[in-house]
Amino acid sequence: MTDKYAEKYTLLELMAATIAREFRDGETAFVGVGPPLIAAMVAKLTHAPNLTIAVEGGCIGSSPRRLLTCIADATISERAYCSTTMWRAFGDQQRGFFDVGLIGAAQVDKYGNLNTTALGDYRKPEVRVAGSGGGNDIGSSVGRLLIMMVQEKRRFIERVDYLTTPGNLTGGDSRAKAGLRGGGPSGVITTMGVFRFDETGEMYLEKCHPGVTPEKVRDNITWDLKIAAKVGETELPTQEHVDIMRTLDPYGLYLGGGRAGMADPEKGFDFYMEVLEKSYQTMDELFRRKGL
């Protein structure tokens, strides 16, 4: 290990750095607010300065200088190339204008199908989840789909309870037969490792995070997981990656495990404003150093 790698990082920071490396310079990416946007910003501020980031609210090429709390946060339009409508952004997305998309889910299955709608029977669900939002559109139409998830056995199931976002459907050529424009899932990045998809459309384990074994990963999946002949090890985040993430999210509300703090009634509105004001100061300093 060289000195460039961080000695201290959280699992969520490792996951975000791994995802950041998936973005390529010059691409146009459709990402969600929170950890996905932080990962995309890390890419833009390191190896992919010409990455164009688009968000569901309709802004293209955003470079916000404050922690974002939702897709309609006014700050998302700051220094954007274009601030358009949601329907226009999704219309362009459905026409195939976005190279890559990044979303999360409550469940994923072995073909990369995602569920963000309901756990259990849809008519009498155990839990009603957030819903599709832009997930179905993104999974159907982007050039390649990246999936970001916490690794838990209850989330990795053989068949999702409800198909919100199409992955490789039932495998084989089922996605093409359904007439979906996009290329489908490219990778699933979790708190344990990196998964890819083989020629049948089924997920397999490509890499494990440091200290994680394939057996441990398999214990956190409900189906008979395919494993690469030679499982690699995920590259650690660099110190620059970690510094950028902690500048973008100074209170660790998204990547430090403290997100619930934003809604803590004991901290109240003053804490909320403190978070926003501090993040603006630290992000403004970062962007100035990067010449943005």
PAKEBA-837749 format. One line per 10 residues: number of its first residue (from 1); their letters; for each residue x, y, z of N, C-alpha, C, O. Coordinates in steps of 0.05 Angstrom, whole numbers, plus 5000, padded with zeros to 4 digits. Example, Ala and Ser with C-alpha at 12.3 -4.5 7.8 and 13.67 -1.06 7.14 Angstrom:
! residues 2
1> AS> 5264:4886:5156:5246:4910:5156:5264:4934:5156:5285:4934:5169 ~ 5257:4955:5142:5273:4979:5143:5258:5001:5157:5268:5023:5161
! end
This chain:
! residues 292
1> MTDKYAEKYT> 5017:4976:5000:5000:5000:5000:5018:5025:5000:5037:5026:5015 ~ 5011:5044:4984:5026:5069:4983:5014:5090:5001:4992:5086:5012 ~ 5029:5112:5005:5019:5133:5022:4995:5147:5012:4982:5162:5027 ~ 4988:5143:4987:4965:5158:4976:4938:5147:4987:4918:5161:4986 ~ 4938:5123:4998:4913:5112:5008:4907:5121:5037:4925:5125:5053 ~ 4881:5125:5042:4872:5134:5068:4876:5112:5089:4871:5088:5083 ~ 4884:5119:5113:4886:5100:5134:4860:5096:5149:4854:5075:5159 ~ 4843:5117:5149:4818:5116:5163:4796:5124:5144:4797:5145:5131 ~ 4775:5108:5143:4752:5113:5126:4729:5095:5136:4734:5075:5149 ~ 4705:5103:5130:4681:5087:5137:4675:5068:5113:4685:5072:5091
11> LLELMAATIA> 4659:5048:5118:4651:5030:5097:4636:5045:5075:4638:5039:5051 ~ 4619:5064:5083:4604:5079:5064:4623:5097:5047:4618:5101:5023 ~ 4644:5107:5059:4664:5122:5044:4679:5104:5024:4685:5113:5002 ~ 4686:5080:5033:4698:5061:5015:4680:5055:4991:4689:5054:4968 ~ 4655:5050:4997:4635:5045:4975:4633:5068:4956:4633:5065:4932 ~ 4632:5093:4967:4629:5117:4950:4654:5121:4933:4651:5128:4910 ~ 4678:5116:4944:4702:5118:4928:4703:5098:4906:4713:5103:4884 ~ 4694:5074:4912:4693:5052:4892:4674:5060:4869:4681:5056:4845 ~ 4651:5071:4876:4633:5080:4855:4644:5104:4839:4641:5105:4815 ~ 4657:5122:4853:4669:5145:4839:4687:5136:4817:4688:5148:4795
21> REFRDGETAF> 4702:5115:4821:4721:5104:4801:4706:5093:4777:4719:5088:4756 ~ 4680:5088:4779:4665:5076:4757:4658:5098:4736:4653:5091:4713 ~ 4658:5123:4744:4651:5144:4725:4675:5151:4707:4698:5150:4716 ~ 4670:5157:4682:4691:5162:4663:4690:5192:4654:4669:5204:4652 ~ 4713:5203:4650:4715:5231:4642:4700:5235:4615:4702:5219:4596 ~ 4684:5257:4614:4669:5263:4590:4641:5251:4589:4626:5257:4571 ~ 4634:5235:4609:4607:5223:4609:4586:5242:4619:4593:5262:4633 ~ 4561:5236:4613:4538:5249:4626:4525:5229:4644:4517:5208:4635 ~ 4522:5236:4669:4512:5218:4690:4487:5228:4702:4484:5251:4709 ~ 4467:5210:4706:4442:5216:4719:4443:5203:4747:4444:5179:4749
31> VGVGPPLIAA> 4444:5220:4768:4449:5209:4795:4428:5220:4814:4416:5241:4810 ~ 4425:5206:4836:4407:5215:4857:4422:5232:4878:4446:5232:4879 ~ 4407:5246:4894:4418:5263:4916:4426:5245:4939:4415:5223:4943 ~ 4446:5253:4954:4456:5238:4976:4482:5224:4969:4498:5235:4954 ~ 4487:5199:4978:4512:5185:4971:4517:5183:4941:4540:5186:4934 ~ 4497:5178:4923:4504:5178:4895:4516:5204:4885:4535:5203:4869 ~ 4504:5226:4893:4515:5252:4884:4543:5257:4895:4560:5268:4881 ~ 4547:5249:4920:4574:5253:4932:4594:5236:4916:4616:5246:4910 ~ 4588:5212:4909:4606:5195:4893:4612:5207:4866:4635:5208:4857 ~ 4591:5218:4853:4595:5231:4827:4613:5256:4830:4630:5261:4813
41> MVAKLTHAPN> 4608:5272:4851:4624:5296:4855:4654:5289:4861:4672:5303:4852 ~ 4658:5267:4875:4686:5258:4880:4700:5251:4853:4723:5258:4849 ~ 4685:5238:4835:4696:5232:4809:4703:5258:4794:4724:5260:4782 ~ 4684:5277:4794:4688:5302:4780:4712:5318:4791:4726:5332:4776 ~ 4716:5316:4817:4737:5332:4830:4764:5317:4830:4784:5327:4841 ~ 4765:5293:4818:4790:5278:4817:4797:5270:4788:4809:5286:4773 ~ 4788:5247:4779:4797:5236:4753:4779:5243:4730:4786:5238:4707 ~ 4755:5254:4735:4736:5259:4714:4725:5287:4714:4702:5292:4719 ~ 4743:5307:4709:4735:5335:4711:4713:5343:4691:4699:5363:4695 ~ 4711:5328:4669:4691:5334:4648:4666:5318:4651:4650:5316:4632
51> LTIAVEGGCI> 4662:5305:4674:4637:5291:4679:4615:5311:4682:4617:5330:4697 ~ 4593:5307:4668:4569:5324:4670:4549:5310:4687:4540:5287:4681 ~ 4541:5322:4709:4522:5310:4728:4495:5321:4725:4491:5346:4725 ~ 4475:5304:4722:4447:5312:4719:4431:5300:4742:4437:5278:4751 ~ 4411:5315:4752:4395:5305:4774:4365:5306:4766:4358:5321:4748 ~ 4350:5292:4781:4321:5288:4774:4305:5313:4773:4286:5315:4758 ~ 4313:5333:4788:4298:5358:4789:4300:5374:4763:4284:5393:4759 ~ 4319:5367:4745:4321:5380:4719:4346:5396:4714:4348:5408:4693 ~ 4365:5396:4733:4390:5411:4729:4411:5394:4716:4415:5371:4723 ~ 4425:5405:4696:4446:5391:4682:4472:5405:4687:4474:5430:4685
61> GSSPRRLLTC> 4492:5390:4695:4519:5401:4699:4521:5416:4726:4535:5437:4727 ~ 4507:5407:4746:4508:5421:4772:4535:5419:4786:4549:5399:4784 ~ 4542:5440:4800:4565:5440:4818:4557:5455:4844:4567:5476:4849 ~ 4539:5443:4859:4528:5457:4883:4549:5461:4904:4567:5443:4908 ~ 4548:5483:4918:4568:5489:4939:4555:5487:4967:4563:5501:4985 ~ 4535:5470:4969:4523:5465:4995:4511:5437:4995:4502:5427:4975 ~ 4511:5424:5018:4499:5398:5021:4470:5398:5012:4455:5415:5020 ~ 4463:5379:4995:4436:5378:4984:4419:5360:5000:4428:5339:5010 ~ 4394:5368:5003:4375:5352:5020:4353:5338:5003:4340:5320:5013 ~ 4349:5347:4978:4329:5334:4961:4334:5342:4932:4350:5360:4927
71> IADATISERA> 4320:5330:4913:4324:5335:4885:4315:5363:4877:4322:5373:4855 ~ 4298:5375:4893:4287:5402:4886:4300:5424:4902:4291:5447:4902 ~ 4322:5417:4917:4337:5437:4932:4347:5459:4912:4359:5452:4892 ~ 4341:5484:4919:4348:5506:4900:4378:5507:4895:4386:5516:4873 ~ 4395:5497:4913:4424:5498:4909:4433:5481:4886:4454:5485:4875 ~ 4417:5461:4878:4425:5443:4857:4428:5458:4831:4443:5448:4813 ~ 4416:5481:4828:4418:5496:4803:4442:5514:4802:4448:5527:4782 ~ 4456:5516:4824:4479:5534:4826:4501:5526:4806:4510:5504:4806 ~ 4508:5545:4788:4529:5541:4768:4524:5518:4749:4542:5507:4737 ~ 4498:5510:4747:4491:5489:4728:4493:5499:4699:4490:5522:4694
81> YCSTTMWRAF> 4499:5480:4681:4499:5488:4652:4470:5495:4644:4466:5513:4627 ~ 4451:5481:4655:4423:5485:4647:4405:5478:4670:4409:5458:4684 ~ 4385:5494:4675:4364:5488:4695:4338:5486:4681:4324:5506:4675 ~ 4330:5461:4675:4306:5457:4659:4285:5443:4676:4287:5443:4700 ~ 4265:5432:4663:4244:5418:4678:4249:5389:4681:4266:5377:4667 ~ 4236:5377:4701:4239:5348:4705:4231:5332:4681:4245:5313:4673 ~ 4208:5339:4668:4199:5324:4645:4219:5325:4622:4222:5306:4607 ~ 4233:5348:4619:4253:5351:4597:4277:5333:4603:4288:5320:4586 ~ 4286:5333:4628:4309:5317:4636:4303:5287:4631:4320:5273:4620 ~ 4279:5279:4639:4273:5251:4635:4267:5244:4606:4272:5222:4597
91> GDQQRGFFDV> 4257:5264:4591:4253:5259:4563:4279:5255:4549:4281:5237:4532 ~ 4299:5271:4555:4326:5267:4543:4338:5240:4552:4351:5226:4537 ~ 4333:5233:4577:4343:5208:4588:4331:5184:4574:4345:5165:4567 ~ 4305:5186:4568:4291:5164:4554:4300:5162:4525:4297:5141:4512 ~ 4311:5183:4514:4321:5183:4486:4349:5172:4485:4361:5171:4463 ~ 4361:5166:4508:4387:5154:4508:4410:5173:4509:4433:5167:4501 ~ 4405:5197:4520:4426:5218:4521:4444:5216:4546:4463:5231:4548 ~ 4438:5197:4564:4455:5195:4588:4471:5169:4587:4460:5147:4582 ~ 4497:5172:4593:4515:5149:4591:4512:5130:4614:4514:5105:4611 ~ 4508:5140:4638:4509:5124:4662:4489:5135:4682:4485:5159:4684
101> GLIGAAQVDK> 4477:5117:4698:4459:5125:4719:4468:5111:4745:4479:5089:4744 ~ 4462:5124:4768:4470:5112:4793:4446:5115:4812:4437:5137:4818 ~ 4436:5092:4822:4413:5092:4841:4417:5071:4862:4435:5054:4860 ~ 4401:5072:4883:4401:5051:4904:4374:5038:4904:4357:5043:4887 ~ 4370:5019:4923:4345:5005:4925:4342:4991:4952:4361:4989:4967 ~ 4317:4983:4957:4312:4967:4982:4319:4938:4977:4328:4924:4995 ~ 4315:4928:4952:4321:4900:4945:4334:4899:4918:4328:4916:4900 ~ 4351:4880:4914:4362:4874:4887:4361:4843:4884:4365:4829:4904 ~ 4357:4833:4860:4358:4804:4856:4381:4796:4838:4397:4813:4830 ~ 4383:4771:4832:4407:4761:4818:4410:4770:4790:4431:4768:4778
111> YGNLNTTALG> 4388:4782:4779:4390:4793:4752:4392:4824:4752:4390:4837:4732 ~ 4396:4835:4776:4399:4864:4778:4373:4880:4777:4374:4904:4773 ~ 4351:4866:4780:4325:4881:4782:4323:4893:4810:4333:4882:4829 ~ 4310:4917:4812:4310:4931:4837:4281:4936:4846:4262:4938:4830 ~ 4278:4937:4872:4252:4942:4885:4255:4966:4904:4271:4965:4923 ~ 4241:4988:4898:4239:5010:4916:4210:5018:4921:4203:5040:4927 ~ 4192:4997:4919:4163:5002:4921:4151:4990:4946:4139:5005:4962 ~ 4153:4964:4949:4140:4951:4972:4154:4925:4979:4162:4910:4961 ~ 4156:4919:5005:4167:4894:5014:4144:4876:5022:4127:4884:5037 ~ 4145:4852:5011:4122:4833:5015:4102:4836:4993:4108:4846:4971
121> DYRKPEVRVA> 4078:4827:4999:4056:4828:4979:4049:4857:4973:4044:4873:4992 ~ 4049:4865:4948:4044:4893:4941:4017:4903:4952:4015:4926:4960 ~ 3997:4885:4952:3970:4894:4961:3968:4897:4991:3953:4913:5002 ~ 3985:4881:5006:3986:4883:5035:4015:4881:5043:4024:4862:5055 ~ 4030:4902:5037:4059:4901:5042:4067:4902:5071:4053:4914:5088 ~ 4090:4890:5077:4101:4892:5104:4112:4920:5108:4109:4932:5129 ~ 4123:4931:5086:4134:4958:5087:4129:4971:5060:4134:4959:5039 ~ 4118:4995:5060:4116:5011:5036:4141:5028:5033:4146:5044:5051 ~ 4156:5025:5012:4181:5039:5008:4176:5065:4993:4153:5072:4987 ~ 4197:5080:4986:4194:5107:4975:4180:5108:4948:4167:5128:4942
131> GSGGGNDIGS> 4183:5087:4932:4171:5087:4906:4192:5089:4884:4216:5090:4890 ~ 4183:5091:4859:4202:5091:4837:4217:5117:4834:4241:5116:4829 ~ 4203:5139:4837:4217:5164:4830:4226:5162:4801:4210:5156:4784 ~ 4251:5168:4796:4262:5165:4769:4275:5138:4764:4287:5134:4743 ~ 4273:5120:4784:4288:5094:4782:4281:5078:4757:4299:5067:4744 ~ 4255:5075:4751:4248:5059:4728:4259:5071:4702:4269:5056:4686 ~ 4256:5097:4699:4265:5110:4675:4295:5107:4672:4305:5101:4650 ~ 4310:5111:4694:4339:5109:4693:4348:5081:4686:4364:5077:4668 ~ 4337:5061:4700:4344:5033:4694:4337:5024:4667:4350:5006:4656 ~ 4315:5036:4655:4306:5028:4629:4323:5039:4606:4326:5027:4585
141> SVGRLLIMMV> 4334:5063:4611:4345:5078:4588:4374:5086:4589:4385:5091:4567 ~ 4387:5087:4612:4415:5096:4612:4433:5076:4598:4426:5052:4596 ~ 4456:5085:4589:4475:5067:4576:4484:5044:4593:4484:5021:4584 ~ 4490:5050:4618:4496:5029:4638:4487:5039:4665:4489:5063:4671 ~ 4478:5020:4681:4467:5026:4707:4486:5017:4729:4495:4994:4729 ~ 4492:5035:4748:4507:5028:4772:4488:5028:4795:4470:5045:4798 ~ 4491:5008:4813:4473:5005:4836:4490:5006:4861:4511:4994:4864 ~ 4481:5022:4880:4495:5028:4905:4478:5018:4928:4456:5029:4932 ~ 4488:4998:4944:4471:4987:4965:4488:4979:4989:4511:4970:4987 ~ 4475:4980:5013:4487:4968:5037:4482:4938:5034:4460:4929:5027
151> QEKRRFIERV> 4503:4922:5040:4501:4893:5037:4487:4881:5061:4497:4881:5083 ~ 4463:4870:5056:4447:4856:5077:4433:4833:5063:4423:4836:5041 ~ 4431:4810:5077:4418:4787:5065:4389:4792:5057:4380:4782:5037 ~ 4375:4808:5074:4347:4813:5068:4343:4831:5043:4321:4832:5032 ~ 4364:4844:5034:4363:4861:5011:4370:4847:4985:4362:4854:4963 ~ 4387:4826:4987:4396:4810:4964:4381:4784:4962:4388:4764:4975 ~ 4359:4785:4947:4342:4762:4946:4340:4751:4917:4345:4766:4898 ~ 4332:4726:4915:4332:4713:4888:4313:4727:4869:4319:4729:4845 ~ 4290:4737:4878:4272:4751:4861:4259:4773:4877:4248:4769:4899 ~ 4261:4798:4868:4250:4821:4883:4220:4818:4887:4206:4806:4870
161> DYLTTPGNLT> 4210:4828:4910:4182:4826:4916:4165:4842:4896:4142:4835:4890 ~ 4177:4864:4886:4163:4881:4867:4184:4892:4848:4205:4903:4857 ~ 4180:4890:4822:4199:4900:4803:4194:4930:4797:4177:4936:4781 ~ 4210:4947:4810:4207:4976:4805:4225:4984:4782:4216:4998:4764 ~ 4250:4976:4782:4269:4983:4762:4280:4959:4748:4291:4941:4762 ~ 4278:4957:4722:4287:4933:4708:4317:4931:4707:4331:4950:4700 ~ 4327:4907:4713:4355:4901:4709:4357:4884:4684:4351:4893:4662 ~ 4366:4859:4687:4366:4841:4665:4341:4823:4664:4341:4802:4652 ~ 4320:4832:4678:4294:4818:4678:4297:4789:4686:4303:4783:4710 ~ 4294:4770:4668:4297:4742:4675:4322:4730:4662:4325:4706:4661
171> GGDSRAKAGL> 4340:4747:4653:4365:4738:4642:4363:4734:4612:4342:4738:4600 ~ 4385:4725:4600:4386:4720:4571:4380:4745:4556:4391:4766:4561 ~ 4362:4742:4536:4355:4765:4519:4329:4778:4527:4316:4792:4511 ~ 4320:4772:4552:4293:4782:4560:4292:4813:4561:4271:4824:4556 ~ 4314:4825:4568:4314:4855:4568:4311:4866:4540:4295:4885:4536 ~ 4325:4855:4521:4322:4864:4493:4294:4859:4482:4283:4876:4468 ~ 4283:4836:4489:4256:4829:4480:4235:4849:4491:4215:4853:4479 ~ 4241:4859:4515:4223:4878:4527:4224:4906:4514:4208:4923:4520 ~ 4244:4910:4497:4247:4935:4482:4260:4957:4498:4256:4981:4492 ~ 4275:4950:4519:4288:4971:4536:4312:4982:4521:4329:4967:4511
181> RGGGPSGVIT> 4314:5009:4521:4335:5022:4506:4363:5018:4519:4383:5013:4505 ~ 4364:5021:4545:4390:5022:4559:4405:4995:4559:4393:4974:4553 ~ 4430:4996:4568:4447:4972:4568:4443:4955:4593:4454:4933:4594 ~ 4428:4965:4613:4424:4948:4637:4445:4952:4658:4463:4969:4654 ~ 4443:4937:4679:4462:4940:4701:4491:4932:4694:4496:4912:4681 ~ 4509:4949:4703:4538:4945:4697:4552:4935:4722:4570:4919:4721 ~ 4543:4945:4746:4556:4937:4770:4539:4943:4794:4523:4961:4794 ~ 4542:4927:4815:4530:4931:4841:4552:4935:4861:4568:4917:4865 ~ 4554:4958:4873:4575:4964:4892:4563:4966:4920:4544:4982:4924 ~ 4573:4951:4938:4562:4949:4965:4583:4955:4986:4605:4962:4980
191> TMGVFRFDET> 4575:4951:5011:4593:4954:5034:4611:4930:5037:4627:4929:5056 ~ 4608:4910:5020:4625:4886:5021:4642:4881:4996:4664:4870:4998 ~ 4632:4891:4973:4647:4885:4949:4634:4896:4924:4617:4913:4925 ~ 4644:4886:4901:4635:4895:4875:4625:4870:4859:4638:4850:4858 ~ 4601:4873:4848:4589:4852:4833:4586:4860:4804:4580:4884:4798 ~ 4589:4842:4785:4584:4847:4757:4563:4827:4747:4552:4811:4762 ~ 4559:4827:4720:4539:4809:4708:4551:4794:4685:4565:4805:4669 ~ 4546:4768:4685:4557:4751:4664:4540:4751:4638:4521:4766:4637 ~ 4547:4734:4619:4534:4734:4593:4505:4726:4595:4489:4731:4577 ~ 4497:4712:4617:4469:4704:4621:4453:4726:4634:4428:4724:4637
201> GEMYLEKCHP> 4466:4748:4642:4453:4769:4657:4452:4765:4687:4439:4781:4701 ~ 4465:4745:4697:4464:4739:4726:4488:4752:4740:4510:4754:4729 ~ 4483:4760:4764:4504:4773:4780:4525:4754:4790:4519:4731:4797 ~ 4550:4763:4791:4571:4748:4804:4590:4766:4819:4591:4790:4814 ~ 4604:4755:4839:4622:4771:4855:4649:4774:4841:4662:4754:4834 ~ 4657:4799:4836:4682:4805:4823:4704:4812:4843:4727:4802:4841 ~ 4697:4829:4863:4717:4838:4882:4705:4839:4910:4682:4843:4914 ~ 4722:4835:4930:4715:4838:4958:4730:4862:4969:4752:4868:4961 ~ 4717:4876:4988:4731:4898:5002:4752:4885:5020:4750:4862:5028 ~ 4773:4900:5027:4794:4890:5045:4782:4878:5071:4765:4891:5084
211> GVTPEKVRDN> 4791:4854:5078:4781:4841:5102:4756:4826:5099:4747:4813:5118 ~ 4744:4826:5075:4719:4812:5070:4725:4788:5053:4740:4790:5033 ~ 4714:4765:5060:4718:4740:5044:4694:4734:5026:4672:4743:5032 ~ 4698:4719:5005:4675:4711:4988:4654:4696:5004:4630:4699:4999 ~ 4663:4681:5024:4644:4666:5041:4626:4684:5057:4602:4679:5060 ~ 4638:4706:5067:4622:4725:5082:4602:4739:5064:4579:4744:5072 ~ 4610:4745:5039:4592:4757:5020:4569:4738:5015:4545:4746:5015 ~ 4576:4713:5009:4555:4693:5003:4536:4689:5026:4512:4683:5021 ~ 4545:4692:5050:4528:4690:5074:4507:4712:5075:4487:4710:5089 ~ 4512:4734:5060:4494:4757:5060:4478:4759:5035:4469:4781:5027
221> ITWDLKIAAK> 4474:4736:5021:4458:4735:4997:4441:4710:4999:4450:4689:5009 ~ 4416:4711:4989:4398:4689:4992:4399:4667:4970:4389:4645:4974 ~ 4412:4673:4948:4414:4653:4927:4442:4642:4925:4460:4652:4938 ~ 4446:4622:4908:4472:4610:4904:4489:4628:4886:4489:4626:4862 ~ 4503:4647:4898:4518:4667:4884:4541:4656:4868:4556:4639:4877 ~ 4543:4665:4843:4566:4659:4826:4590:4676:4836:4586:4699:4843 ~ 4614:4664:4835:4637:4678:4844:4659:4675:4823:4663:4654:4812 ~ 4672:4697:4817:4693:4697:4797:4715:4677:4804:4720:4671:4827 ~ 4728:4666:4783:4749:4646:4788:4771:4658:4805:4783:4643:4821 ~ 4777:4683:4801:4797:4697:4817:4785:4723:4828:4783:4742:4813
231> VGETELPTQE> 4777:4723:4852:4764:4746:4864:4785:4767:4871:4804:4761:4886 ~ 4782:4791:4861:4801:4812:4867:4794:4826:4893:4775:4820:4907 ~ 4811:4846:4900:4807:4862:4924:4802:4891:4916:4816:4902:4899 ~ 4782:4903:4927:4775:4931:4920:4798:4950:4928:4810:4947:4949 ~ 4804:4969:4911:4823:4989:4917:4813:5008:4938:4790:5016:4938 ~ 4830:5014:4957:4822:5032:4979:4817:5060:4969:4828:5068:4948 ~ 4802:5076:4984:4799:5104:4977:4825:5118:4982:4840:5111:5001 ~ 4832:5138:4966:4855:5154:4971:4849:5174:4993:4826:5179:5000 ~ 4870:5186:5004:4865:5207:5024:4850:5231:5012:4834:5244:5025 ~ 4856:5236:4986:4841:5258:4972:4812:5251:4970:4795:5268:4975
241> HVDIMRTLDP> 4805:5226:4964:4777:5218:4963:4763:5224:4989:4742:5236:4990 ~ 4776:5215:5011:4763:5218:5038:4761:5247:5045:4741:5256:5056 ~ 4782:5263:5039:4781:5291:5046:4758:5305:5031:4744:5322:5042 ~ 4755:5298:5005:4733:5310:4989:4706:5302:5000:4688:5319:5003 ~ 4703:5276:5007:4677:5267:5017:4670:5281:5043:4647:5288:5048 ~ 4690:5285:5060:4684:5298:5086:4681:5328:5084:4670:5341:5102 ~ 4690:5339:5062:4684:5367:5056:4656:5370:5045:4641:5389:5052 ~ 4648:5351:5028:4621:5352:5017:4600:5345:5037:4577:5355:5036 ~ 4608:5329:5057:4589:5320:5078:4602:5322:5105:4609:5302:5118 ~ 4607:5347:5115:4623:5352:5138:4613:5339:5164:4628:5334:5182
251> YGLYLGGGRA> 4587:5334:5166:4576:5322:5190:4572:5292:5187:4561:5279:5205 ~ 4580:5281:5164:4576:5252:5160:4547:5243:5160:4541:5221:5168 ~ 4530:5261:5150:4501:5255:5151:4494:5234:5130:4474:5220:5133 ~ 4509:5232:5108:4504:5212:5087:4524:5189:5088:4516:5166:5085 ~ 4550:5195:5093:4570:5175:5091:4583:5167:5118:4601:5151:5119 ~ 4574:5180:5139:4585:5174:5165:4567:5159:5184:4573:5155:5207 ~ 4543:5152:5174:4524:5138:5190:4507:5155:5207:4492:5145:5224 ~ 4508:5182:5204:4493:5200:5221:4471:5215:5207:4462:5236:5217 ~ 4461:5205:5185:4441:5219:5170:4416:5226:5186:4403:5247:5182 ~ 4409:5208:5205:4384:5213:5221:4386:5239:5237:4366:5249:5246
261> GMADPEKGFD> 4411:5248:5241:4415:5273:5257:4401:5297:5245:4394:5315:5260 ~ 4397:5297:5219:4383:5319:5206:4354:5322:5216:4343:5344:5216 ~ 4343:5299:5224:4315:5299:5233:4312:5297:5263:4290:5293:5273 ~ 4334:5299:5277:4333:5296:5306:4318:5320:5319:4328:5342:5317 ~ 4295:5315:5331:4279:5337:5342:4293:5352:5364:4287:5375:5369 ~ 4313:5339:5378:4327:5352:5399:4347:5373:5389:4354:5392:5402 ~ 4356:5368:5364:4375:5387:5352:4360:5410:5338:4369:5433:5339 ~ 4338:5404:5325:4320:5424:5315:4331:5439:5291:4351:5432:5278 ~ 4317:5462:5285:4322:5477:5261:4350:5490:5261:4363:5493:5241 ~ 4359:5499:5285:4385:5512:5287:4407:5493:5278:4426:5502:5264
271> FYMEVLEKSY> 4406:5468:5285:4426:5449:5276:4425:5445:5246:4445:5444:5233 ~ 4401:5444:5235:4397:5441:5207:4411:5464:5192:4425:5460:5172 ~ 4407:5489:5201:4419:5512:5189:4450:5512:5192:4464:5520:5174 ~ 4459:5502:5215:4488:5500:5220:4500:5481:5200:4522:5487:5189 ~ 4487:5459:5195:4497:5439:5175:4500:5453:5148:4521:5450:5135 ~ 4479:5466:5139:4479:5479:5113:4500:5500:5110:4514:5502:5090 ~ 4503:5517:5131:4522:5539:5130:4551:5529:5130:4568:5539:5116 ~ 4556:5508:5146:4583:5498:5147:4590:5484:5121:4613:5487:5111 ~ 4572:5469:5110:4578:5455:5085:4583:5475:5063:4600:5469:5046 ~ 4569:5497:5063:4574:5517:5042:4602:5528:5044:4616:5531:5024
281> QTMDELFRRK> 4611:5534:5068:4638:5545:5072:4660:5525:5063:4678:5532:5049 ~ 4657:5500:5072:4678:5480:5066:4677:5473:5036:4699:5470:5024 ~ 4654:5471:5024:4652:5465:4995:4662:5487:4978:4675:5483:4958 ~ 4657:5512:4986:4666:5535:4971:4697:5536:4971:4709:5541:4950 ~ 4709:5530:4994:4738:5529:4995:4750:5507:4977:4770:5511:4964 ~ 4736:5484:4977:4745:5461:4961:4744:5468:4931:4763:5464:4917 ~ 4721:5480:4923:4718:5486:4894:4738:5507:4885:4747:5507:4862 ~ 4744:5526:4903:4764:5546:4896:4791:5533:4892:4806:5541:4874 ~ 4799:5514:4909:4824:5500:4906:4826:5485:4880:4847:5483:4868 ~ 4802:5475:4871:4801:5460:4847:4798:5477:4822:4797:5467:4800
291> GL> 4795:5503:4826:4792:5522:4804:4765:5521:4792:4762:5527:4768 ~ 4745:5514:4807:4717:5512:4797:4700:5535:4807:4677:5537:4800
! end
